[in-house]
Amino acid sequence: MRFGLVELRLARFHRSYSTLQEQRSANPQELRRDLDRLCEVLDPAAVDRAHLTQLLKQCGILQSTSEARRLHSWIAKTGLDRDPFFANNVVQMYSRCGSIDEAARVFHATPRKNARSCEIMLAAFARSGDLDSAKQMFDAMPEPGVPAWNSMIAAHFHSGDSIAALRFFQRMMAEGIRPNPRSFVAALDACSRLEEGDFIHEPAIAVGLASDAIVGFSLVGFYRRCHRLDLARKVFDKVEEITAPLWTQMIAAYAKAGHLLEARALFDGLPEKDSVSWTCIIAAYAHRGRWIEAKQLFDEMPGRDVIAWNAMISANAQSGRSDQALELLLLMDLDGVHPNSVTFLSALEACTNLSDASRGSKLHTEGMLGSGIENSRKVSNALINMYGKCRELGRAKAVFDGMSDRDTVSWTTMLASFAENGDLEQASRAFDRIPERQCVAFNSMLAAYAQNGHIEEAKQLYDDAIHEPDIVAFTTLLTAFAQHGRGEQALCLLRAGDLEGLEMDLVSFVGILDACACCGALNEGRSIHQEAVLRGFQDDVTIGSALVNMYGKCGQVEPGREVFDGMPWRNSITWNAMLTAYAQNGHSAEALELFPVMILEGAEPSEVTFITLLSACAQAGLLQDGLRVFALMERDFGVARGAGNAVCLVDLLGRAGRLEAAEEMFAWVPVEERDTAWTALWGSCKIHGDGGRGVRAAESVLALDPVASTPYSLLTEALVMPHLEIY
């Protein structure tokens, strides 16, 4: 078997190998220096055409609109924009930057367009989802070539009409246009059901391309999405010339399904391991929570590049190990590897998870400013999100106002930041100012209303503005109903969505299961469970965790445990869901028995884990077990005393009659949680007949919230209960 690099498009879950390779060479600082030197040259003949072409490509890879405009300005001044080759490359550069309007202006201003000019502009419209413009361009072409047909298939897919994309492929075949490998890649992207993939696979066999590495790569990816590893492996085994990316795709297919042994065996058998294959296997172990093996592989990897570092940082950030993600960023710097925009996106995600505006701001001011990375629209959007989530609305607005090229994501992220900080008026103004209010904008405004408890306004927007059934809006409103105690409305909406035939994805399944959990809607939850199994989602860790949570909240621990035991792998969220199910349903012993198993399987306990265990011990009166758990928390796992576990310890000690020790714990309870802690202590005083302390607890709750009625009820009951002695 020969191994070679091919330029191909990854299916849905993975970026292309060629894109990863390009990202290594794309450096914002170097690009800026090269452009500074270029702008000093007045004679275009003195510039190497290949070097100029590479600069155009790098502006697109980095999605740096500002640098793209600088380069375009120089090309226009030197007259090179009259050359169709460079004009085409400028159009492609703006397309990669997401600036379709500028790409179109350059295209229309090009005096000598050729067939390639039209194909590039058509591809730009297709990538942006502008189906109408793509159709006009296609219809105006006298004899569209295969690339134009491929772009139209992609245009229909990106506009959300997968059926039309497949029909266009069928029309292409009917008109006698012989598809190339990219035709099959575009068509397979549009396939979501097994029979659709078979419809594409059969003509690939007929024209002799099923054994082609590029087509094989997409087929493996498609069968992986359908959870048919057997068919994916058959395709892999029949490819005549297996490339490194195809081999890596098969490794990723096994890893995605949780078959780490098969993934590792395939990796070990790879004759020429490159950076992408190393990164793939490292990420596979990391995303499954197998951090020891992931680190061993990472340490063994020769020549760790920015892609490998990004994989580790991203996996840690996405798995809730945000501190570890930021530590890796420091080690990356010590290793002499320069971060890119992807690095900062993951690091900002970690800061957002930690609500750490200080480190996020340091990344912004010291890591990005002056590097060119801050000009990336994706990075700017991530900064707005981070500052918004960290309650730094002014900084979020400053980043937004400083952006020269905003997209819908920029507007909706700013809208969400206003909503996050309770400023619905500003969120509404942002919504009104969005240039093109697509579905995502309505969904963001809907989420803003729901997040701030304005359920009627959310329902009105859903009814009035969202005419076509939309699964994101549906899930948002359903969750809002459930979380605000409107169980009957949630169930009515769920039944209506079923009648409308909404196509659910993984995110919607999780949202609906969470809504069922909030409402205690066991029958509906069971139906969603069955549908998830039919769709092949039962092995997904997010779905599994949501099912365990739903069954636990509905008081059905046994079916929750069946789901838990049947999962190919479990993360910390899954373990916490199972522990919570046991604790909330009075199975404290089972929760304590499960905890050591969690540790043995390599899952890292969090503060939530210990709050759950301490609550279980408190409810069952297991004082010694609870104290051991508390000691383990700090000593062995480094989880600091927080508001949640301190309140649990007050409850644990109080229920066991250790009232003085419980009251001493208040030194560790933050002010905002003291009403809960005093209420718990009052309950313990009631159980054990300590009237004096009970009155003091009630008076403390009253001092914290003199307007609420609950403290007065507590104080009254403490004073009149006959079995309490008032000192």
N, C-alpha and C positions, 0 to 999 in steps of 0.2 A: 504494500500500500504506500502511495506517495502522500506527502503532506505539503500543502501550500496554502498561502493566504488568498482568499477570494473576497471580492467585494460583494457583500450580500446584505439583505435586510432581515433583521431579526423579527420573529413573530412576537407580537403583543407583549410578552413578559421580559424580553431581553433586548438590549441595544445591539447594534451590529458590531461585528468584530472590527470592521474597518473603522467605524466611529471610535471605538476604544483606542485603536492604533493612532488615529488622528489626534485624539485628545492628549496623548502623550506629548506630541510635538507642538501642540497649541499652547503658547505661553503668553499671557497678556503683556507682561513687561517687555519681552522680546519683540512682540508685534509692535508695540508702541515705539520702541527704539528703531525698528526697521522702517516704520512709517516716517519717523522724524528724519532719517537719512534719505528716504525716498523723496520727501518734499523739498529737499535741497537740490535735487537733480531737475534740471529744466529740459534736457534733451531726452526724449523717450527712447531714442536709439541706444542710449548708454545704459539702459536698464534691461537686464536679462528677462525675456518673456516668461520663462519657467518660474523665475523668482517672483515676478509680479502675479502670475497665476496662483502661486502658493499663498501669497499675501491675501488675495481675494478669498481663497478657500479658508484661511485661518480666521478672517473676520467673521465668516459665516459659522465656523465651528464654535467660536467663542460667543457668538450671538451679540457681538459688540456693535450696536448700531452707530455709535458715535465714531468709532474707528472706521467703520464701513463708509460713512459719509466723507471722512477725510480722504480715504483712498479714492472714492468715486470722484471727489472734487479734483484731485490731482490728475486722474485719468481724463476727465473732461477738459481740463486746462491744456493738456498735452495733445488733445485731439484723438487719443486712442479710443474714445467712445464711439468713433465712426467705424472702427474695426468690428465686424460682427462677432468675432471670437471674444474680444474683451467685453463688448456689450452684453453678450450672452452670460459671461461669467459674473458681471455686475448684477444682472437680474437674478442669477442663482444665489449670489451672496446676500442680497436683500431678502430673498425668499427664505434662506436659512436663518436670517435674523428675525424673521416673522414680520418684516415690513413689506407687506404685499402691495400696498399703494405705491411705494417708491419703486418696487420692482416693476409694476405696471407702467409707471411713468417712463422709466428707462426703456422698457420694451417698445412703447409707442413712439418714443423719440428716436429709436434706432432707424437710420435711413435704409440700410440694406439688410432686411431680415431674411433669414433662411429657414429651412424646415426645422433646424435645430432650435432656432429662436422661439418658434411657436411651441415646440415640445417642452422647452424649459419653462415658458410662461404658463403653459397648461399644467405642468407638474406643480408649479408654485400655487396656482389656484386650487389644485387638488389637495395639496398638503394643508392649505389654510381652511379647507372645508367650504370654499366658495363654489358650490356646485353650478350655479347659474352661469357664472363667468367661465367656468371650465367647459360647460356645454356649448356656449357661444364660440369659444375658441376652437373646440373640436369640430363643430359644424362648419366653421369657416375654412377649415383645412381641406384642400382638394382631395388629397389621398393620405389620410392619417396613417402613419406608420405604427409599428408595434409599440414603441414607447408611448405614443399618444393614447392608444387603446389601454395600455397598462395604467396610465395616469387617470383615465376615466373610471376604470374599475376602482382605483384608489380613492378618487373623488367621491364616488357614491358611498364607499365604505366610511370615509372620514366625515361625511355629512350625516352618518347614522343610518343609512339605508343599505344594509348588507344584502338584502334580497335583490335590490336593483343592481348592486355590484356583481352579483352572481349571474343575473340575467344579461348584463353587459358582456361578461365573459362568454356566456352561451352564444350571444349574438356575434361576437368576434369569431368564434369557432364556425358558426353557421355561414358567415360571409367568407370563409376560406382563408382567414388570416391565421397563419401558423404562429401559435404562441411561443414565446421564448421563456427561459426559466423565471424571469421576473414577472411574467404574466401569471404563472402559477403561484408565485409568492403573494402577489396582490390579491388573487382570488382566495387563497387559503386564509389570508388575514380576515376575510369577510365571513368565513365559515365558523359557525358556533355549534352546529349539531353534527353528529357522526355521519349521517346520510349526506349532508352537504359536502363534507370532506371527501367522501367516496365519489361524489359527482365530479370533483376536481381530480382526484387520484386516477380515475379510470382513463381520461384523455391523456394524462401525463404518461401513463404506461403505453397508450396507443402511439404517441409521437416519440417514444423512446427517451423521455426525460425523467422518468420516475427514479432512475438510477443516477441522475445528475446530482452533484453534491449540494447545489443551491436549493433545488427542489426538494431533495431529501431532507435538508435542514428544516425547511418549512413544514414538511409532512411530519417529521418527528415532533416539531413544536405543536402542530395541530393535534396530533394524537395524544400528546401530553396534556393539552388543555381538556381533552375529552376523557382523561384518566384511563387511556388505553395504552399502557406501556408495552403490552404484547405486540400491538400493531406498530408502535413506534420502533420497537426493536427489530421487527421484520423489515421495515423500511431501511433502518440503519445497516442491517446485515446485507442488504441487496445493493447498496450503493457501491459502484465500481471503484471510484477514487475517493476514499474518505479523507476529508480535510480536517485540520485541527479544530476549526469551529464546529463542524458537524459532530465530531467526537465529544467536544465540550457540551454541545446541545444535548446529547444523549446522557451525559453525566448529570446535567441540570435536570433532565426529565426524571431520572431516578431520585435525585435529591429532593425535587419538589414534592414527590410522592412519599417522601420519608424513607426511601430504600437506600440508606447511607452505605450499607455493605456493598450493594451492587455498584453504587456511584464510586466508591473508593476502589473497588476491583477494576472498574473501567479506567479510572484515573491512573492507577498503578500500571496498567497495561499500555498506556499511551507512550509510544516510543519517543516522541519529541514534545516534552511538556513546555508550553510557553506561558507567558504571564497570564493570559486569559484563562487557561485551564487550571492553573494554580489558584487564581482568584475564585474561580467557580467552586472548586472543592472546599476552599477555606470558607467561603460564604455559606456553602451548604451546611457545614458543621456549626457555624456561628448562628445561623438563623434557626437551627434546631436546638439551640441552647447548649450545644456540646463545646463549651468554651475551651476546655483543656485541649481537646484534639485540634480545635481551630487554631489555638495559639501555637501548638507544636508544629502544625503545617506551616503557619505563618513564619515561624522562626527558621524552618527548614528551607523556605522558598529562596532561591538564588535571585539576587538583583531585584529586590522588592521595589516596585515602581509606585507611582501615585495611584494607579488603579487598584492595586492590592491594598494599599493603606486606606483608600476610600471605602473599599468593601468592608474592612474591619471596623472602621469608624461608623459607617452607616448601619451595619448589623447591630453594633452596640447601642446606637441611638434609637433604632427602631425597636429594640428589645427591652427598652427601659433602663439600660445600663449607661445612662447619660454621662455620669462622672467618668466612667471608663473610656467613653468615646472621646471626651475632652483630654484625658490623659494621653490617649493614643495620638491626638493631634500634636501634643508637645513632643512626644517621642519621634513622630514623623519629622518634625523640624530638626531635632537633634541628629536624625539619620541623614539629614541633608536633602530630603525630598521636598520640593516646593509644592504647596497646596494649589489646587485649581478651584474653579467655581463649584464643582461637585463636592469637594472637601468642605468648603464653607457652608454649603447647603445642609450637609449632615451635621456639622458642628452647630449651626444655628438651630437645627431641630433639637439637638441635645440641650442647648440653652433654653429653648422654649419648654421642653419637658420639665426642666428644673426650675422654671420661672426665674431664671438667673439673668436679669438684665445687665448686671455688672460685667459678667464674662461675655455676654452677647455684644455689649457695647464695645468692649475691648477688642473683640474679633473685628468689629466694624471699623473702629478708628485706627487700630494698629495693624490689623492684618490685611484689610482690603483697600482702604483709602490710598490712592496713588498707584495701585497695582493694575487698575483697569478692570478688576473683577467687580468692583462696585457698580460698573456700568451695565453688568448683566441684568436683564430684566428679571430673570428667575431669582437671582440673589437679592435684588431690591424687594421683590415680592416676599421673599423669606424674611428679610429684615422687618418689613411692615408687620408680618405675622408675629415674629418674635417679640417686637416691642409692644404690639397690641396685647398679646397674651401675658406679657410681664407688666401690664398696667402702666406702660410708658407711652400714653397716647400721643403726647406732643412729639416724641421722637419718631413714632410711626408716621405721623402726619408730615414731619420734616422730610423723611425719606420719600414719601409719596409725592410731595410737592416738588422735590428735586429731580424727579424722573422726567426725562425728556420724551420717553416713548412708552406710554402706559398701554396695557392691554386689558381685556375683560377681567383677567385674574387680579391685576393690580387694583382695579376698582372694587371688585368683590372682597378682596382681602382687606382693603381699607374700610369697607362697609362692615365687615365682620369685626374689625378692631374697634370701631365705634360701638357696635352692639356688645362686644365683650366687656367694654367699660361702661355699659349702661346708658350710652348716649344715643337713644333711638332717633332723636331729631336729626342729628348729623348723619346717622346711618340712612335715614329716609332721603336726606338731601343728596347723599352720594348715590343712592339708587336712582334718583331722578336725573342725575347728571351722567350716568353711564351712557356712552355714545350708542352702543348697540346692546339693547337689553335682551340678551339671549336667555335661554332657559336657566343657565347657571346664575344669572343675576337675580331672577325671580326666586330661585331656591335660596340664595344668600339672604335676601330680604325676609323670606319666610322663616329661615333659621334665626334671624335677628329678632323677629317678633316672638318666636317660640322660646328663645333663650331668655328673654326678659319677661316671660310670663304673660305676654299679650296674645293669648290664645285665640280670642275672637278675631283680632286683626289678621292673625296667621290664617285662620280658616277662611276669612273673607278674601284674602289674596289668593289662596288656593282655588277658591270657587270662581273668582272673577278673572284672574290673570292667566292661570295655567289651564289652557283649553284642552290640550292633548294630555292623556294619562302619562305621568312622569314618575318614575319609581323613586327618584331622589326626593322630590317634593312630598310624595306619598309617605315615604319612610320618616321624613322630618316631622310632618304633621302628626303621624301616628305616634311617634315617640313623645312629642309634646303633649298630646292627649294623655298618654299613659303616665308620664312623669308628673303631671299636674292633677292627677286623681280623676281624670275624666275617662274612666274605664269603659263605660257604655259607648261613648263616642268613638273611642279607639277601636272597639270591636265592630261597630257599624262601619267605620272606614275600612277596616281590614276585610270585611265581607264585600264591601263595594269594590275594593281593589281586586278581589278575586273574581268578581263578575266582569270587571273591565278587562281581565286577562293581562294584567301588568306582568312584564317579563322581569323576574327578580334576579338580581346578581348577588354576589357574596355580601356586599355591604348592606343591601336591603334585607337579606335573610337575617343578618345580625341585628339590625335595627328592629325588625318585626319580632324577633325572639325576645329582645330586651323589653319591647312593649308588652308582649304576652307575660313576661316575668313581672313587670310592674302591676299589671291588672290581675294577675293570678289566673290568666286565661289558659288553663291546662289543655282543653280540647283543641283550641286553635294552635297552641304550641306544638301539640302532637302532630297536627296536620302539616305544619311547617317543617317539622322534623322529617316526616315521610317524604315531603316534596324535596327537601335537601338531599335525602338519600337517592331519590330518583334522578336528581340532577348531578349526582356524583360528588357532592360537596361534603359528604360526611367525614372525610379524612382531613378536611381543612381545620387547622388548629383554632382559628377564630370562631368558626361555626361550632366546633366541639365545645369550646369554652362557653359560648352563648347558650348552648343546649344544657350543659351542666348547670349553669346559673338559672336558666328558666325552670328546669325541673326542681331545683332546690327551692326557689322562691314559691313554687306551687306546692311545696310540701311533699314532693315525690323524690326521695333520696335515691331509691333503688334504680329507677331508670336513668337517673343522672349518673350513678356509678357505672351502669352498663355502658353508657356513652363514653365515660372517662376511661374505662378499661379497654374499650375498643379503639381508642385513638392511637395512630401510629407513633405520634410523639406529642408531648405536652410541654407547654411553656409555663412560666410562673403564674400567668393569669389563669390558666387551667387549674393548676394546683390550688390557687387561692379560691377559685370558684367552688371546687370540691370541698375544701376545708370549711368554707362559709356555709355550704349546703348542710354539712354535718352539724356545725355549730348552731345554726338557726333552727334546726329541727330537733334539737335535744340530743344529738349523738356525739356528746363531748368525747367519750372514750375513743370512738372511731376517728375523730379529728386528731387526737393525740397520737394514735397509732399510725395515721397516714403521714404525719410530719417527718419522721425519720426516713420513710420511703422516699419522700420528696428530696431530702438531702442526698440520699444514696444515688438517686437518678441524676444528680448534678444540677437541679433547679435551685436558683438562689432565692431564699426567702426575703421578703421586703417588709416594710413597716406594716403593710396591710396583713401579711401573713401572721405577724405576732399579735396584732390587734384582734384578729379572728380567734387565735388560740387562747389569748387571755380572756376574751369574752366567753369562750366555751368553758374554760375553767371556772370563771366566776359564776356562770349559770348553774354549773354542776356542783359548786362548793368544793372544788379541787384546789385547795390553797397551795399545798406543797408542789403539785404539778405546775400550777401557775407561776409560782416563784422560780421554779427551775427554768421554765420557758423564758421568764423575764431575764434571768441571769445569762442564759444562752444568747439571747438577743444582743446584749451589749458585748459580752466576752468573746463569743465565738463567731458572730456574724457582723459585728461592727455597726449594728442598727442603733442609732442614738435614741434616747428618750424623747419622744415627741408628744404632741397634745393627745393623740388618739390612744397610744399605749399607756400614758400616764393616767388618763381617765379610767381605762380598763383596770389598772392596778388599784385605783381607789375603790372601784366596785368590787374587785376580787377580795381585797383586805376587809372591806366593810361587810360584805356578805358572810365572811368567815368570823366576824365578831372582833376583828382587830381594828376597832374604830379609831383609836388614837394614832396608830400607824397609818391608817388611811388618810386621816386629816393632815399628817405630816407630809404626805405626798403632794399637797397643794403647792408646795414650792416649785414643783416641776410642771404644774398645769398652767398653760398660758391663760391670760385674762379672758380671751374670747371663748374659751372652753370651760370656764369655771362654773357657769350656770349648770352645765350638764354634770360636772363632777359633784357639785353641791347637791344636786337633785339625787344623784346616785347614793351619796352619803346619807341623805335624808331617808331614803328607802331602807338603808341598812340600819339606821337608828330606829326606825319603825319596827324592823324585825327583832332587834335585840333590846328594845326597851330603854334606849338612852335618850330620854326626853330632852335634857339640857342641850345635848349636842344636836338633837333634831331641830330644836327651836333655832339654834345658831345657824344650822344649815339653811333653814327656810328664810331666816333674816338675811343671810348672805345672798341667796338667790334674789330676794326682794330688792336688795341694794343694787344688784347688777341690772335688774330690769323692773323698775317700779311701776311701769305702765301695764305690764302683762298681768293677767288674772291668776296664772298658775302659782306664783309665789304666795299669794294671799291664801289660796286653797291649802298649800303645804303648811303654812304657818297656823292656820285655823285647825287643821287636823292634828298637828303636833300638840296644840294646846288642849284639845278636848279628848284625845284618846285616853281611855281609862287606864291602859296598861303602861303608860309612860309616866315616869316620875319627873316633874319639872323642878329643876334646881334653881 
